[in-house]
């Protein structure tokens, strides 16, 4: 089931000469650090049913009554602490990445954000205006989750339906274990690793446990089987937890990091439901109390530095670690616009292969599920 790229067809491109364009999609950011802009962004983000996966009325109540009254002011202050002169770090870095990728390919490359601006619709329209009828969609998330890769695919499909255009959509699969990606990730962290460290913490964005169970197409593997992430299963194709473990293992093997010198944790918990553990905050306290003198933290769930890396980890995480007794704290930047990462994206685009179907978990043919029994 795992291929380099896969495709959806929206309409038919019969008789048309195919012209390909690439669409890079990242998470997004508020337009500014003003409270109204942050509130608008949070409302769009949190009302996504693949982020807070509750029925609409319950989701609306949670967001409007419990989150939006206070969170926009707190988040605006956090954004202000990491905002660049040019704007949102995530947007600026994504735009620079787009420009660098475009310089090494012969097809148009556009950029969209799942939430905020530039929107996915704007990115699609930019390609359509250049005559593109085969869009190569690259969600800039290494790991599959409802709230990342899945929502990007669904939103892009919806935009194409809304625009009523005759376009083929080709989707790049999650690249959590792609050797070229791993190589670029290790290379981007190398100068920090060479400076010496006592411990390396992989901090991934957290996820409710129910999300892992929901994206399990077998319905009986994720978080239900002992050592589920190590036991082979079709579920791994969509399992965030398995995929982050695989990225970490591939990274430490490539970088030559001893098993006892690294751990994995999950950040950014929202709400009271059970999330993947251990939490990054708990792990930072544990490492601090253990007297760790030099800690490196890397956040591979993000390809671009953003509020979750720069503020949550780089500022609050550092404070948590050092207040618990830890020593030097160093946040390894995301892969951002590292030249090896740029070349990986260029290679994916230049070597586009769109000759297979890519299915979301609930779209898998019964024959595939039966074969996995």
Residue, then its C-alpha position, 0 to 999 in steps of 0.5 A: x500500500x505504500x508508494x511514493x505518491x498517490x492520486x485522486x481524480x476530481x473530474x476527468x482530464x480527458x483530451x487535455x495536455x497534463x500540466x503539473x504544479x506542486x502545492x505545499x501545505x503547512x499548518x498556518x498562523x494568525x495574520x498578526x498578534x492582535x487579539x481579534x486575529x488570533x481569535x479568528x485563527x483559533x476559531x477556524x483551527x479548533x472548529x475543524x472536526x478533525x482537531x476537536x472531533x466532537x459533534x458540531x454543537x458540542x464543538x461549538x460550545x467547547x470552543x466558544x464557551x471554554x476556549x475563546x473567552x480567554x485563550x486568544x489573549x494568552x495566545x496573542x501574548x505568546x505569538x508576540x514573544x516569537x513574532x518576527x519583523x517580517x511576520x509569523x515565523x511559520x509563514x516566513x519560513x514556509x514562503x522562503x521554502x517555497x521560493x527555494x523549492x521553486x528555484x530547482x523545479x520546472x513546474x509551478x510551486x504554490x503555498x497554502x495554509x490549512x488555517x489562516x492565510x494564504x489559504x489552501x484555496x488561494x494556493x490552488x487558484x494560483x496553480x489553476x491560473x497557470x494552467x495546472x490540471x495535475x496538482x501534486x499536494x505535499x502536506x508538510x507533516x511527516x506523520x499521519x494524523x486526522x488533525x494534520x495530513x487528513x484534514x489537509x487532503x479533505x480540505x483540498x478535495x473540498x476546495x476543488x469541488x467548490x471551484x468545480x475544476x477538472x483537476x487530478x490531485x496527486x498526494x504525497x504520503x507521510x514521509x516519516x521514514x523516507x531515507x532522504x528526509x531522515x538524512x536531511x533531518x539528521x544533517x540539520x541537527x548535526x552541529x548541535x549534536x557535535x557540541x556534545x549533550x547529556x540527553x536528546x529529547x524528541x518532543x512531538x505534538x501530542x494527540x488524543x489517544x482516541x485519534x489513534x484509535x479512529x485512524x486505525x482501519x482495522x479497528x482493533x490494533x492501535x492502543x489495543x494490542x500489547x506493543x502495538x507500535x512494534x507489532x506489524x499491522x496495516x494500522x501503521x500506515x495511519x498511526x501517528x504514534x507508530x510513525x513518530x517512534x519510527x522517525x525517532x529510531x531512524x534518526x538515532x540510528x543514522x546519527x549514532x545516538x545511544x538508546x539510553x541518551x534519548x527519550x520521546x515525549x508529546x507536547x501541546x495537550x488540550x483538554x482533559x481526555x487521555x493523550x499520548x504519553x509521556x508529556x513533554x512537560x513531565x519529561x522536562x521535569x524528570x530530566x531536570x530533577x535527574x541533574x541533566x547538564x546539557x539537554x537538546x530538544x528536537x521537534x520533528x513533527x514540525x518542519x517549520x519553527x512556530x509557536x509550538x517550538x519557539x515559545x512552548x518549548x524554547x521558552x516555557x519548556x526551557x524554564x520548566x527544565x531549569x526550574x527543576x534543576x536542569x542545566x543548559x537547554x538547547x532547542x534544535x531548530x526545525x528543518x525549515x529551509x535547510x538545503x538538504x530538505x529543499x533538495x528532498x522536496x525538489x526530488x519528490x516533485x521532479x520524480x512525481x509518480x501518480x499511478x496509484x490511489x491513496x486512501x484515507x483510513x475510512x476509504x480502504x477497500x474491503x479487500x485490503x482490510x480482509x487481506x490484513x486480517 
